[in-house]
Amino acid sequence: MEYSRDELTEAKRQIASTLHKLRETIQTLRAKENPERYKSQITLAERRIKAFEIAHGLIERELSSV
């Protein structure tokens, strides 16, 4: 599937924003009185971060070849 440079740039921007929010969420959950209680939410956020980091890297690679 072909995407324009503008579409890729916007997707990269949106992913960066989501990554920032997810990292803040993890910090907030870990700072709570009983972070063990939020273990599943923290794990989910960490997995999402990894997935978005992969997508971000792939978009950067695509942008460098466009």
C-alpha positions in Angstrom: 0.0 0.0 0.0 1.3 3.4 -0.9 1.1 6.4 1.4 2.0 10.0 0.7 4.8 11.8 2.6 2.2 13.9 4.3 0.2 10.9 5.5 3.4 9.2 6.8 4.5 12.4 8.6 1.1 12.8 10.3 1.0 9.1 11.3 4.5 9.5 12.8 3.3 12.6 14.7 0.2 10.8 16.0 2.3 7.8 17.1 4.8 10.1 18.9 1.9 11.7 20.8 0.4 8.4 21.8 3.8 7.1 23.0 4.2 10.2 25.1 0.8 9.6 26.7 1.5 5.9 27.3 4.8 6.7 29.0 3.1 9.2 31.2 0.4 6.7 32.1 3.0 4.1 33.1 4.7 6.7 35.4 1.4 7.6 37.0 0.5 4.0 37.6 3.9 3.1 39.0 3.7 6.2 41.3 0.4 5.0 42.9 0.4 3.7 46.4 0.1 0.1 45.4 1.5 -0.2 41.9 1.2 -4.0 42.0 -2.5 -3.5 41.8 -2.1 -2.0 38.3 0.4 -4.6 37.0 -1.9 -5.7 34.1 -2.5 -2.1 33.0 1.3 -1.4 33.2 2.1 -4.5 31.1 -0.5 -3.6 28.5 0.9 -0.1 28.2 4.4 -1.4 27.9 3.4 -3.8 25.1 1.6 -0.9 23.3 4.7 1.2 23.6 6.8 -1.5 22.0 4.3 -1.9 19.2 4.1 1.9 18.6 7.9 2.2 18.7 8.1 -0.5 16.0 5.5 1.4 13.9 7.3 4.7 14.4 10.6 3.2 13.3 9.1 1.6 10.2 7.5 5.0 9.3 10.9 6.7 9.7 12.5 4.1 7.5 9.8 4.6 4.8 10.1 8.4 5.0 13.9 8.1 4.4 13.3 6.2 1.3 10.5 8.5 -0.1 
